[in-house]
Amino acid sequence: MRVLFLLFAILPIVEIALLVHVGDIIGGWNTVGLVILSAFIGAYFVKREGINTLQTAQAKMQRNEMPGNELVEGLMLVVAGILLVTPGFITDIFGFLFALPGSRHFLAAQVSKHMKMRVVVPGSAGAASGFNYQQGAQHNPFEQSNDPFGQRNSGRDDSDVIEGEFADKTQNDPDKRLK
């Protein structure tokens, strides 16, 4: 809650004060021009890096890999675009940090690491809610020892067998969609 208060109450006041101070030093029109120039340069960087990130994510998906880091970077580019078109020097600094590849890769790795530590997976039977937090562990939630439904297979390996029932509805379909 404090972070939101800082973002929406204090940051605009600081931005306005900084814009006025810079306007006193270099002139009002020069300050406006600098803000507009930073927005155009930032939009160019966000567009270029967004296309690169999208292409990398598509290449990973074609190789049947999860583009997790690219998703985080894409979200950071969206935030960068918003920050860069918002008038002000502080938001431009943070926007460029999110848009430039070196700092974005570092920040995305930190965000991904932080998110991986908070993944909820089925866990020990002693947990009150049935779930616990696994920090950084590669964990298969469908292993026999952690079966979420409490079912045990009787010593045989049925990992690729799915049991169930079905009803044949092809005869009753007047539009012949199921054939």
N, C-alpha and C positions, 0 to 999 in steps of 0.2 A: 504494500500500500504506500510505503514511503517513496518507493521508486516512481510510482505513478504521480504522486504529489510533486516530486521533483521535476518530472517530465512536463507536466501540464501547468504547473503554477510558477515554479521558479525559473525554468529554462527560458520561457518566452521573455521574462523580465530581463534576464541576463543577456539574451540575444539583442533585445532592443537597446539596452545600455551599451553593449559593444558596438552595435551599428552606429549609434549616435557618436560614440567616442571616435571610431574610425572615420566617420563623416566629418568630424571636427578636424582631424589630422589631414586627410587627403581630399576632402570635399564631398559634398552630398552626391553629386552626379557620378563622381568616380566610384563611390561606394556602391551606388545602385548598379553601375556597370560591372563592378567586380562580382556582385551577387548574381547578376544575370549571366556573366561569363562562367562562373563556377557551376551554375545550373546546367548550362549547355555542355561544358566539358564533362560534368558528372553524368549527364544523360548519355553522352557518347560512350563513356566507360561502362556504364550499366548495360547498355545495349550490346556492346561488343562482348563483354564478359558473360552476359546472359546467353548469347548465342553459343559461345564456347562451352558453357556449362550444360546447356541443353544437348549439344552434340555429344559431349562426354557421357551424359546420362543415357542417351539413346544407344550409344555404342555399348555401354555396360548392359543395358536391357537386352540387346541383341545377343550378347554372350551369356544370357541368363544369369546375370549378376544383379544384385540389388544396388541401385544407385543412391545409397543412403547419404553419403557425403555430398553428393551433387544436389540432393534435395535440400540439405541444410544450406549449402551455398546459394541455391536459388532463392530460398527464403531471405537470406542475408542480402541478396541483390535487390529484392523487392523493398526491403527496409532501406537500403542504400538509396534507391530511387526516390523514395518518399523524403528521406532526409536531405537529399541534394536539391530537390525542388522547393523545399521549405526555405524561405529567406533567412539567412543568418550564417555566421561564420562557424559557430560551434557545431551546428547540425551538419554543415558542409564537411568539417573535419571528420566527424563520425561517419558520414556518408562515404567519403573517400576511403576511410579505413575499411569499410564493408565492400567497396567496389574494387579496390586494387587487389590484384591476384595474390600477392605475397601475404599481406595482412589478412585477407579473407580466408585463405587456406589455413592459416594458423588459428584464426578465431573459429572457423568451422570445425577444425579438429578438436578444439577445446569444448565446443558446444556438443559435438557428437560424443565425446568422452563423458561429458556430464550427463547426457541423455542415456547412454548405455548403462550407467550406474543406477539409473532409476527405473529400469525395465522390470515389470512385474511378471514373474513366472510362477507356475505352480510349485509349491515347495513342501516343506516338512509338515508332518501331520500335527505337530505341536502348535502351529501358528493358529491364532484365534480365527483369522479370516480364511485360512486355507492357502494363503499366498505369502510369499516372502520376497525380499529383494535380493537378487543375485548380483554382486558387483563384479562386472567384467568377465564373468564366467560364461563359457560356451556351454549352454545347457539345453538339452532336448526335453521339452515338457512331456513328450509322449513315450518316454522310456518306461519299462515295466515297473520300476520301483516308484515312479511318480505318476501313475495312472490317475488322472483326475476323477474318474468314475468309480474307482475302487475295484475294478474288475481285474482279475488275474487270468492270463492264459495258462493252460495246464501243461507248461513245460515245452510246448511246441512253438516254433517260430512262424507266426501268422502275420508278420509285419506288413505283408503286401496283400492280405486278404481282408476284404470288407464284407461283413455279413449284413443282410437286410432282406426286405421283401419288396415286391413290385407288383403292379397290376397292369395288364396289357390293355391299353385304351385305344389301340389302333383301329379296332373294328367299329367303335362308336364315334369316330371322328368324321363328321360330314365334310369337312374341308380338306381332308387327306393331308394334313400338315405333318403328321407324325410318321408318314411312310417315306 
